[in-house]
Amino acid sequence: MAVVNVHIDDDIYAHALALFNFRGKTANEMVQELFERAAYDEEPHYEQVPLNAETIKAIEDAEKGIGLLGPFSSMEDFWAAVNSEDDDA
């Protein structure tokens, strides 16, 4: 098994660890995932995860059902609710 040693800026490292923790992953798991994707996918694709506190709080609230409009039985119902929210603003 190979061992990888990297030098990373302290601020970048702290932000990355926070992101990894938010995703329930360790730094080791994320580096392994990077190498696996590079080896097997040939062109890794990563989801974009916001790092600002406001967006992270919004995601956490949404996971708890706070501030959601739905559920909806159709896309028409969804868009009607979105448009009525825009009218209220």
Biopython code that builds the backbone (N, CA, C, O; Angstrom):
import numpy as np
from Bio.PDB.StructureBuilder import StructureBuilder

atoms = [
    (1, "MET", "N", (0.842, -1.168, 0.000)),
    (1, "MET", "CA", (0.000, 0.000, 0.000)),
    (1, "MET", "C", (0.894, 1.240, 0.000)),
    (1, "MET", "O", (1.896, 1.290, 0.713)),
    (2, "ALA", "N", (0.530, 2.227, -0.793)),
    (2, "ALA", "CA", (1.300, 3.463, -0.892)),
    (2, "ALA", "C", (0.934, 4.424, 0.226)),
    (2, "ALA", "O", (-0.178, 4.396, 0.753)),
    (3, "VAL", "N", (1.888, 5.272, 0.577)),
    (3, "VAL", "CA", (1.677, 6.333, 1.563)),
    (3, "VAL", "C", (1.921, 7.660, 0.856)),
    (3, "VAL", "O", (2.915, 7.816, 0.147)),
    (4, "VAL", "N", (1.008, 8.622, 1.050)),
    (4, "VAL", "CA", (1.118, 9.933, 0.417)),
    (4, "VAL", "C", (1.366, 10.975, 1.499)),
    (4, "VAL", "O", (0.648, 11.018, 2.498)),
    (5, "ASN", "N", (2.372, 11.810, 1.306)),
    (5, "ASN", "CA", (2.690, 12.890, 2.227)),
    (5, "ASN", "C", (2.569, 14.204, 1.461)),
    (5, "ASN", "O", (3.256, 14.401, 0.459)),
    (6, "VAL", "N", (1.704, 15.101, 1.923)),
    (6, "VAL", "CA", (1.504, 16.368, 1.216)),
    (6, "VAL", "C", (1.677, 17.539, 2.171)),
    (6, "VAL", "O", (1.495, 17.407, 3.382)),
    (7, "HIS", "N", (2.032, 18.684, 1.604)),
    (7, "HIS", "CA", (2.138, 19.928, 2.359)),
    (7, "HIS", "C", (1.009, 20.836, 1.889)),
    (7, "HIS", "O", (0.901, 21.149, 0.703)),
    (8, "ILE", "N", (0.162, 21.258, 2.843)),
    (8, "ILE", "CA", (-1.017, 22.053, 2.516)),
    (8, "ILE", "C", (-1.050, 23.273, 3.434)),
    (8, "ILE", "O", (-0.754, 23.175, 4.625)),
    (9, "ASP", "N", (-1.408, 24.407, 2.872)),
    (9, "ASP", "CA", (-1.571, 25.627, 3.641)),
    (9, "ASP", "C", (-2.514, 25.370, 4.826)),
    (9, "ASP", "O", (-3.527, 24.687, 4.677)),
    (10, "ASP", "N", (-2.178, 25.918, 5.997)),
    (10, "ASP", "CA", (-2.967, 25.659, 7.203)),
    (10, "ASP", "C", (-4.427, 26.089, 7.063)),
    (10, "ASP", "O", (-5.323, 25.379, 7.520)),
    (11, "ASP", "N", (-4.679, 27.242, 6.435)),
    (11, "ASP", "CA", (-6.060, 27.713, 6.267)),
    (11, "ASP", "C", (-6.847, 26.791, 5.343)),
    (11, "ASP", "O", (-7.998, 26.458, 5.621)),
    (12, "ILE", "N", (-6.224, 26.384, 4.248)),
    (12, "ILE", "CA", (-6.884, 25.471, 3.317)),
    (12, "ILE", "C", (-7.169, 24.143, 4.016)),
    (12, "ILE", "O", (-8.241, 23.563, 3.843)),
    (13, "TYR", "N", (-6.219, 23.670, 4.796)),
    (13, "TYR", "CA", (-6.387, 22.415, 5.524)),
    (13, "TYR", "C", (-7.568, 22.501, 6.494)),
    (13, "TYR", "O", (-8.389, 21.587, 6.559)),
    (14, "ALA", "N", (-7.650, 23.594, 7.241)),
    (14, "ALA", "CA", (-8.741, 23.760, 8.212)),
    (14, "ALA", "C", (-10.096, 23.804, 7.513)),
    (14, "ALA", "O", (-11.049, 23.173, 7.970)),
    (15, "HIS", "N", (-10.187, 24.544, 6.409)),
    (15, "HIS", "CA", (-11.445, 24.617, 5.661)),
    (15, "HIS", "C", (-11.810, 23.248, 5.083)),
    (15, "HIS", "O", (-12.971, 22.841, 5.121)),
    (16, "ALA", "N", (-10.825, 22.554, 4.555)),
    (16, "ALA", "CA", (-11.082, 21.233, 3.971)),
    (16, "ALA", "C", (-11.545, 20.251, 5.043)),
    (16, "ALA", "O", (-12.481, 19.484, 4.817)),
    (17, "LEU", "N", (-10.903, 20.269, 6.200)),
    (17, "LEU", "CA", (-11.323, 19.362, 7.271)),
    (17, "LEU", "C", (-12.759, 19.639, 7.706)),
    (17, "LEU", "O", (-13.516, 18.709, 7.986)),
    (18, "ALA", "N", (-13.135, 20.915, 7.762)),
    (18, "ALA", "CA", (-14.511, 21.268, 8.114)),
    (18, "ALA", "C", (-15.482, 20.709, 7.078)),
    (18, "ALA", "O", (-16.534, 20.175, 7.430)),
    (19, "LEU", "N", (-15.127, 20.834, 5.810)),
    (19, "LEU", "CA", (-15.970, 20.312, 4.739)),
    (19, "LEU", "C", (-16.062, 18.787, 4.820)),
    (19, "LEU", "O", (-17.147, 18.219, 4.699)),
    (20, "PHE", "N", (-14.925, 18.130, 5.024)),
    (20, "PHE", "CA", (-14.920, 16.680, 5.123)),
    (20, "PHE", "C", (-15.794, 16.234, 6.300)),
    (20, "PHE", "O", (-16.578, 15.293, 6.177)),
    (21, "ASN", "N", (-15.653, 16.915, 7.433)),
    (21, "ASN", "CA", (-16.451, 16.584, 8.612)),
    (21, "ASN", "C", (-17.933, 16.771, 8.325)),
    (21, "ASN", "O", (-18.753, 15.950, 8.736)),
    (22, "PHE", "N", (-18.283, 17.848, 7.620)),
    (22, "PHE", "CA", (-19.671, 18.101, 7.244)),
    (22, "PHE", "C", (-20.216, 16.943, 6.416)),
    (22, "PHE", "O", (-21.386, 16.582, 6.546)),
    (23, "ARG", "N", (-19.382, 16.368, 5.577)),
    (23, "ARG", "CA", (-19.789, 15.236, 4.736)),
    (23, "ARG", "C", (-19.642, 13.893, 5.448)),
    (23, "ARG", "O", (-19.945, 12.846, 4.876)),
    (24, "GLY", "N", (-19.174, 13.927, 6.702)),
    (24, "GLY", "CA", (-19.006, 12.683, 7.456)),
    (24, "GLY", "C", (-17.809, 11.873, 7.013)),
    (24, "GLY", "O", (-17.805, 10.649, 7.144)),
    (25, "LYS", "N", (-16.785, 12.543, 6.486)),
    (25, "LYS", "CA", (-15.596, 11.855, 5.970)),
    (25, "LYS", "C", (-14.354, 12.349, 6.689)),
    (25, "LYS", "O", (-14.335, 13.447, 7.246)),
    (26, "THR", "N", (-13.314, 11.522, 6.669)),
    (26, "THR", "CA", (-12.009, 11.927, 7.180)),
    (26, "THR", "C", (-11.153, 12.404, 6.006)),
    (26, "THR", "O", (-11.480, 12.169, 4.843)),
    (27, "ALA", "N", (-10.056, 13.076, 6.337)),
    (27, "ALA", "CA", (-9.129, 13.515, 5.290)),
    (27, "ALA", "C", (-8.592, 12.302, 4.529)),
    (27, "ALA", "O", (-8.461, 12.350, 3.306)),
    (28, "ASN", "N", (-8.285, 11.234, 5.229)),
    (28, "ASN", "CA", (-7.779, 10.020, 4.598)),
    (28, "ASN", "C", (-8.791, 9.462, 3.601)),
    (28, "ASN", "O", (-8.428, 9.078, 2.489)),
    (29, "GLU", "N", (-10.073, 9.418, 4.007)),
    (29, "GLU", "CA", (-11.106, 8.897, 3.108)),
    (29, "GLU", "C", (-11.248, 9.766, 1.860)),
    (29, "GLU", "O", (-11.448, 9.250, 0.761)),
    (30, "MET", "N", (-11.146, 11.076, 2.030)),
    (30, "MET", "CA", (-11.297, 11.967, 0.881)),
    (30, "MET", "C", (-10.112, 11.841, -0.087)),
    (30, "MET", "O", (-10.293, 11.890, -1.304)),
    (31, "VAL", "N", (-8.911, 11.680, 0.455)),
    (31, "VAL", "CA", (-7.738, 11.508, -0.415)),
    (31, "VAL", "C", (-7.840, 10.174, -1.154)),
    (31, "VAL", "O", (-7.520, 10.097, -2.341)),
    (32, "GLN", "N", (-8.283, 9.128, -0.462)),
    (32, "GLN", "CA", (-8.480, 7.844, -1.125)),
    (32, "GLN", "C", (-9.512, 7.969, -2.245)),
    (32, "GLN", "O", (-9.328, 7.414, -3.328)),
    (33, "GLU", "N", (-10.610, 8.707, -1.979)),
    (33, "GLU", "CA", (-11.632, 8.906, -2.995)),
    (33, "GLU", "C", (-11.062, 9.659, -4.200)),
    (33, "GLU", "O", (-11.364, 9.321, -5.344)),
    (34, "LEU", "N", (-10.247, 10.666, -3.944)),
    (34, "LEU", "CA", (-9.612, 11.411, -5.033)),
    (34, "LEU", "C", (-8.788, 10.479, -5.921)),
    (34, "LEU", "O", (-8.896, 10.529, -7.147)),
    (35, "PHE", "N", (-7.979, 9.641, -5.310)),
    (35, "PHE", "CA", (-7.141, 8.732, -6.083)),
    (35, "PHE", "C", (-7.968, 7.681, -6.822)),
    (35, "PHE", "O", (-7.669, 7.345, -7.968)),
    (36, "GLU", "N", (-9.005, 7.165, -6.165)),
    (36, "GLU", "CA", (-9.864, 6.177, -6.831)),
    (36, "GLU", "C", (-10.574, 6.786, -8.031)),
    (36, "GLU", "O", (-10.652, 6.170, -9.093)),
    (37, "ARG", "N", (-11.090, 7.999, -7.858)),
    (37, "ARG", "CA", (-11.773, 8.650, -8.984)),
    (37, "ARG", "C", (-10.790, 8.939, -10.123)),
    (37, "ARG", "O", (-11.116, 8.766, -11.297)),
    (38, "ALA", "N", (-9.599, 9.376, -9.761)),
    (38, "ALA", "CA", (-8.595, 9.655, -10.790)),
    (38, "ALA", "C", (-8.196, 8.374, -11.513)),
    (38, "ALA", "O", (-7.989, 8.382, -12.727)),
    (39, "ALA", "N", (-8.090, 7.288, -10.781)),
    (39, "ALA", "CA", (-7.649, 6.026, -11.374)),
    (39, "ALA", "C", (-8.731, 5.370, -12.217)),
    (39, "ALA", "O", (-8.440, 4.807, -13.273)),
    (40, "TYR", "N", (-9.978, 5.437, -11.760)),
    (40, "TYR", "CA", (-11.033, 4.678, -12.420)),
    (40, "TYR", "C", (-11.943, 5.516, -13.312)),
    (40, "TYR", "O", (-12.463, 5.014, -14.308)),
    (41, "ASP", "N", (-12.138, 6.777, -12.969)),
    (41, "ASP", "CA", (-13.026, 7.631, -13.765)),
    (41, "ASP", "C", (-12.276, 8.367, -14.862)),
    (41, "ASP", "O", (-12.882, 8.834, -15.826)),
    (42, "GLU", "N", (-10.972, 8.472, -14.723)),
    (42, "GLU", "CA", (-10.087, 9.190, -15.631)),
    (42, "GLU", "C", (-10.313, 10.694, -15.603)),
    (42, "GLU", "O", (-9.388, 11.457, -15.883)),
    (43, "GLU", "N", (-11.509, 11.133, -15.274)),
    (43, "GLU", "CA", (-11.793, 12.561, -15.165)),
    (43, "GLU", "C", (-12.710, 12.737, -13.960)),
    (43, "GLU", "O", (-13.933, 12.688, -14.095)),
    (44, "PRO", "N", (-12.122, 12.942, -12.778)),
    (44, "PRO", "CA", (-12.958, 13.023, -11.579)),
    (44, "PRO", "C", (-13.968, 14.168, -11.647)),
    (44, "PRO", "O", (-13.658, 15.262, -12.118)),
    (45, "HIS", "N", (-15.163, 13.897, -11.174)),
    (45, "HIS", "CA", (-16.213, 14.917, -11.084)),
    (45, "HIS", "C", (-16.592, 15.042, -9.614)),
    (45, "HIS", "O", (-16.928, 14.053, -8.962)),
    (46, "TYR", "N", (-16.537, 16.241, -9.112)),
    (46, "TYR", "CA", (-16.839, 16.457, -7.707)),
    (46, "TYR", "C", (-18.036, 17.376, -7.569)),
    (46, "TYR", "O", (-18.180, 18.356, -8.300)),
    (47, "GLU", "N", (-18.891, 17.038, -6.615)),
    (47, "GLU", "CA", (-20.003, 17.922, -6.331)),
    (47, "GLU", "C", (-19.443, 19.181, -5.683)),
    (47, "GLU", "O", (-18.438, 19.136, -4.974)),
    (48, "GLN", "N", (-20.093, 20.280, -5.930)),
    (48, "GLN", "CA", (-19.671, 21.532, -5.333)),
    (48, "GLN", "C", (-20.408, 21.700, -4.016)),
    (48, "GLN", "O", (-21.638, 21.687, -3.982)),
    (49, "VAL", "N", (-19.666, 21.857, -2.940)),
    (49, "VAL", "CA", (-20.264, 22.046, -1.634)),
    (49, "VAL", "C", (-19.848, 23.414, -1.123)),
    (49, "VAL", "O", (-18.656, 23.698, -1.010)),
    (50, "PRO", "N", (-20.811, 24.256, -0.815)),
    (50, "PRO", "CA", (-20.482, 25.608, -0.370)),
    (50, "PRO", "C", (-19.804, 25.592, 0.994)),
    (50, "PRO", "O", (-20.085, 24.732, 1.828)),
    (51, "LEU", "N", (-18.915, 26.543, 1.210)),
    (51, "LEU", "CA", (-18.192, 26.613, 2.466)),
    (51, "LEU", "C", (-18.676, 27.735, 3.370)),
    (51, "LEU", "O", (-18.296, 27.780, 4.540)),
    (52, "ASN", "N", (-19.520, 28.661, 2.852)),
    (52, "ASN", "CA", (-19.911, 29.750, 3.735)),
    (52, "ASN", "C", (-20.952, 29.287, 4.736)),
    (52, "ASN", "O", (-21.767, 28.413, 4.442)),
    (53, "ALA", "N", (-20.918, 29.878, 5.917)),
    (53, "ALA", "CA", (-21.751, 29.441, 7.036)),
    (53, "ALA", "C", (-23.239, 29.582, 6.743)),
    (53, "ALA", "O", (-24.030, 28.736, 7.159)),
    (54, "GLU", "N", (-23.631, 30.630, 6.039)),
    (54, "GLU", "CA", (-25.047, 30.851, 5.741)),
    (54, "GLU", "C", (-25.625, 29.718, 4.892)),
    (54, "GLU", "O", (-26.723, 29.231, 5.164)),
    (55, "THR", "N", (-24.890, 29.305, 3.872)),
    (55, "THR", "CA", (-25.378, 28.236, 3.000)),
    (55, "THR", "C", (-25.373, 26.897, 3.722)),
    (55, "THR", "O", (-26.303, 26.107, 3.560)),
    (56, "ILE", "N", (-24.349, 26.631, 4.508)),
    (56, "ILE", "CA", (-24.294, 25.390, 5.271)),
    (56, "ILE", "C", (-25.472, 25.325, 6.236)),
    (56, "ILE", "O", (-26.090, 24.269, 6.375)),
    (57, "LYS", "N", (-25.799, 26.438, 6.911)),
    (57, "LYS", "CA", (-26.960, 26.466, 7.811)),
    (57, "LYS", "C", (-28.246, 26.205, 7.035)),
    (57, "LYS", "O", (-29.116, 25.480, 7.517)),
    (58, "ALA", "N", (-28.380, 26.781, 5.848)),
    (58, "ALA", "CA", (-29.575, 26.558, 5.028)),
    (58, "ALA", "C", (-29.711, 25.084, 4.662)),
    (58, "ALA", "O", (-30.819, 24.547, 4.673)),
    (59, "ILE", "N", (-28.613, 24.428, 4.342)),
    (59, "ILE", "CA", (-28.639, 23.000, 4.011)),
    (59, "ILE", "C", (-29.051, 22.197, 5.242)),
    (59, "ILE", "O", (-29.887, 21.298, 5.149)),
    (60, "GLU", "N", (-28.466, 22.521, 6.393)),
    (60, "GLU", "CA", (-28.812, 21.809, 7.621)),
    (60, "GLU", "C", (-30.292, 22.005, 7.963)),
    (60, "GLU", "O", (-30.973, 21.055, 8.347)),
    (61, "ASP", "N", (-30.792, 23.249, 7.822)),
    (61, "ASP", "CA", (-32.214, 23.519, 8.077)),
    (61, "ASP", "C", (-33.096, 22.722, 7.126)),
    (61, "ASP", "O", (-34.106, 22.152, 7.539)),
    (62, "ALA", "N", (-32.712, 22.683, 5.848)),
    (62, "ALA", "CA", (-33.507, 21.949, 4.859)),
    (62, "ALA", "C", (-33.552, 20.463, 5.192)),
    (62, "ALA", "O", (-34.588, 19.820, 5.025)),
    (63, "GLU", "N", (-32.434, 19.916, 5.663)),
    (63, "GLU", "CA", (-32.410, 18.506, 6.043)),
    (63, "GLU", "C", (-33.341, 18.231, 7.224)),
    (63, "GLU", "O", (-33.828, 17.111, 7.381)),
    (64, "LYS", "N", (-33.590, 19.253, 8.059)),
    (64, "LYS", "CA", (-34.510, 19.123, 9.194)),
    (64, "LYS", "C", (-35.937, 19.490, 8.803)),
    (64, "LYS", "O", (-36.854, 19.361, 9.614)),
    (65, "GLY", "N", (-36.133, 19.952, 7.557)),
    (65, "GLY", "CA", (-37.466, 20.336, 7.101)),
    (65, "GLY", "C", (-37.827, 21.770, 7.417)),
    (65, "GLY", "O", (-38.976, 22.169, 7.225)),
    (66, "ILE", "N", (-36.882, 22.550, 7.895)),
    (66, "ILE", "CA", (-37.136, 23.944, 8.254)),
    (66, "ILE", "C", (-37.074, 24.811, 7.000)),
    (66, "ILE", "O", (-36.102, 24.758, 6.246)),
    (67, "GLY", "N", (-38.107, 25.602, 6.786)),
    (67, "GLY", "CA", (-38.117, 26.552, 5.677)),
    (67, "GLY", "C", (-38.460, 25.958, 4.328)),
    (67, "GLY", "O", (-38.267, 26.611, 3.303)),
    (68, "LEU", "N", (-38.962, 24.736, 4.303)),
    (68, "LEU", "CA", (-39.307, 24.110, 3.029)),
    (68, "LEU", "C", (-40.731, 24.463, 2.623)),
    (68, "LEU", "O", (-41.586, 24.677, 3.482)),
    (69, "LEU", "N", (-40.988, 24.524, 1.339)),
    (69, "LEU", "CA", (-42.316, 24.835, 0.820)),
    (69, "LEU", "C", (-43.199, 23.599, 0.702)),
    (69, "LEU", "O", (-44.419, 23.705, 0.830)),
    (70, "GLY", "N", (-42.617, 22.443, 0.464)),
    (70, "GLY", "CA", (-43.349, 21.248, 0.048)),
    (70, "GLY", "C", (-43.905, 20.453, 1.180)),
    (70, "GLY", "O", (-43.961, 20.948, 2.306)),
    (71, "PRO", "N", (-44.328, 19.218, 0.927)),
    (71, "PRO", "CA", (-44.140, 18.469, -0.318)),
    (71, "PRO", "C", (-45.157, 18.850, -1.381)),
    (71, "PRO", "O", (-46.195, 19.445, -1.091)),
    (72, "PHE", "N", (-44.839, 18.496, -2.607)),
    (72, "PHE", "CA", (-45.681, 18.811, -3.754)),
    (72, "PHE", "C", (-46.023, 17.539, -4.497)),
    (72, "PHE", "O", (-45.229, 16.600, -4.548)),
    (73, "SER", "N", (-47.213, 17.517, -5.073)),
    (73, "SER", "CA", (-47.630, 16.342, -5.834)),
    (73, "SER", "C", (-47.298, 16.470, -7.311)),
    (73, "SER", "O", (-47.390, 15.501, -8.065)),
    (74, "SER", "N", (-46.908, 17.686, -7.723)),
    (74, "SER", "CA", (-46.557, 17.881, -9.134)),
    (74, "SER", "C", (-45.619, 19.075, -9.261)),
    (74, "SER", "O", (-45.514, 19.898, -8.351)),
    (75, "MET", "N", (-44.948, 19.154, -10.390)),
    (75, "MET", "CA", (-44.080, 20.300, -10.652)),
    (75, "MET", "C", (-44.897, 21.582, -10.770)),
    (75, "MET", "O", (-44.423, 22.660, -10.410)),
    (76, "GLU", "N", (-46.114, 21.466, -11.269)),
    (76, "GLU", "CA", (-46.974, 22.651, -11.379)),
    (76, "GLU", "C", (-47.247, 23.232, -9.998)),
    (76, "GLU", "O", (-47.205, 24.448, -9.812)),
    (77, "ASP", "N", (-47.528, 22.359, -9.026)),
    (77, "ASP", "CA", (-47.753, 22.818, -7.658)),
    (77, "ASP", "C", (-46.496, 23.469, -7.090)),
    (77, "ASP", "O", (-46.564, 24.493, -6.410)),
    (78, "PHE", "N", (-45.346, 22.858, -7.381)),
    (78, "PHE", "CA", (-44.080, 23.422, -6.925)),
    (78, "PHE", "C", (-43.890, 24.828, -7.464)),
    (78, "PHE", "O", (-43.624, 25.756, -6.701)),
    (79, "TRP", "N", (-44.026, 24.994, -8.793)),
    (79, "TRP", "CA", (-43.796, 26.307, -9.399)),
    (79, "TRP", "C", (-44.829, 27.327, -8.938)),
    (79, "TRP", "O", (-44.508, 28.509, -8.807)),
    (80, "ALA", "N", (-46.059, 26.896, -8.691)),
    (80, "ALA", "CA", (-47.072, 27.820, -8.175)),
    (80, "ALA", "C", (-46.650, 28.339, -6.797)),
    (80, "ALA", "O", (-46.802, 29.525, -6.506)),
    (81, "ALA", "N", (-46.119, 27.451, -5.949)),
    (81, "ALA", "CA", (-45.662, 27.870, -4.627)),
    (81, "ALA", "C", (-44.452, 28.794, -4.725)),
    (81, "ALA", "O", (-44.372, 29.785, -4.000)),
    (82, "VAL", "N", (-43.516, 28.482, -5.609)),
    (82, "VAL", "CA", (-42.335, 29.335, -5.786)),
    (82, "VAL", "C", (-42.766, 30.710, -6.267)),
    (82, "VAL", "O", (-42.286, 31.723, -5.758)),
    (83, "ASN", "N", (-43.655, 30.757, -7.231)),
    (83, "ASN", "CA", (-44.110, 32.048, -7.763)),
    (83, "ASN", "C", (-44.877, 32.848, -6.722)),
    (83, "ASN", "O", (-44.772, 34.074, -6.690)),
    (84, "SER", "N", (-45.650, 32.177, -5.867)),
    (84, "SER", "CA", (-46.378, 32.912, -4.832)),
    (84, "SER", "C", (-45.412, 33.452, -3.775)),
    (84, "SER", "O", (-45.657, 34.510, -3.197)),
    (85, "GLU", "N", (-44.309, 32.729, -3.519)),
    (85, "GLU", "CA", (-43.273, 33.231, -2.606)),
    (85, "GLU", "C", (-42.641, 34.488, -3.195)),
    (85, "GLU", "O", (-42.377, 35.444, -2.465)),
    (86, "ASP", "N", (-42.393, 34.499, -4.515)),
    (86, "ASP", "CA", (-41.813, 35.666, -5.174)),
    (86, "ASP", "C", (-42.753, 36.856, -5.072)),
    (86, "ASP", "O", (-42.297, 37.986, -4.897)),
    (87, "ASP", "N", (-44.070, 36.622, -5.180)),
    (87, "ASP", "CA", (-45.052, 37.701, -5.104)),
    (87, "ASP", "C", (-45.108, 38.297, -3.716)),
    (87, "ASP", "O", (-45.385, 39.488, -3.569)),
    (88, "ASP", "N", (-44.847, 37.487, -2.678)),
    (88, "ASP", "CA", (-44.893, 37.956, -1.296)),
    (88, "ASP", "C", (-43.697, 38.812, -0.943)),
    (88, "ASP", "O", (-43.759, 39.587, 0.011)),
    (89, "ALA", "N", (-42.606, 38.693, -1.690)),
    (89, "ALA", "CA", (-41.376, 39.412, -1.364)),
    (89, "ALA", "C", (-41.443, 40.876, -1.712)),
    (89, "ALA", "O", (-40.477, 41.607, -1.492)),
]
sb = StructureBuilder()
sb.init_structure("model")
sb.init_model(0)
sb.init_chain("A")
sb.init_seg("    ")
for serial, (resi, resn, name, xyz) in enumerate(atoms, 1):
    if name == "N":
        sb.init_residue(resn, " ", resi, " ")
    sb.init_atom(name, np.array(xyz, "f"), 0.0, 1.0, " ", f" {name:<3s}", serial, name[0])
structure = sb.get_structure()
